[in-house]
């Protein structure tokens, strides 16, 4: 992608592979926002023309996926995109989402004299077995620390008090998560040793808030002699600070007989897909840079 003669390219924060022959460019929403605000900087000074002063003058179609996430960058992009559509009638915008309310976005653009069309495509679901924290504690035969209150304890926060939840301040119980991963790994290894096909033979994906938590859990996993043995298991981080070559390792299938464990931020929740994942563990934490006073969130 992005090489001379290739019609497909990509543009992310630290890497750009786009040539004059590129017809389709995959980019992050942050890069797209830069294209709207500063076209010459986004396309390169040598490629900028007089038309580039108008945002997206040389773009025919814009496709925004997972628009239901509604993060700050996406909202800014949609805010700038609406007047651009009013000026550039040759531009087509496709907003895609599996869960968003189509009426909400339809009304947003209709207010500016734009008549959007709504297309519904039938989807499909796959059988997913959900295990809650209590099920995991039963499997591990141990209580998770720093998440739930005791059976006879109540929420220590007084009614109406604006305080931080103990669940938000308590550290993630890496020891518990490591034991749960080891239990799942043994289920796969035991079935394979017995000559039977394991019920779940894919990778294990663990969602964590950030790089620091990923590094901490990785160190905890490597304390176990089985999980750190490369012939039995491979532990791979996945976050935005990794080099593209290191990120790509998480998408490669593990060798036969080796269990792949991917420790990722929520970038792997909607932005990318790891095809061989059969079990997902969610630490239940996320880093958020916004505060909503009305809901104290």
Secondary structure, 3 states (H helix, E strand, C coil): CCCCCCCEEEECCCCEECCCCCCEEEECHHHHHHHHHCHHHHHCCCCCCHHHHCCCCCCCEEEECCHHHCCHHHHHHHHHHHHHHHHCCCCEEEECCCCCCHHHHHHHHHCCCCCCCCCCCCCCCCCCCCCCHHHHHHHHCCCCCCCCCCCCCCCCCCCCCCCCCHHHHCCCCHHHHHHHHHHHHHHHHHHHHCCCCCCCCCEEEEECCCHHHHHHHHHHHCCCCCCCCCCCEEEEEECCCCCHHHHHHHHCCCCCCCEEEEEECCHHHHCCCCCCEEEEEECCCCCCCCCCCCCCC
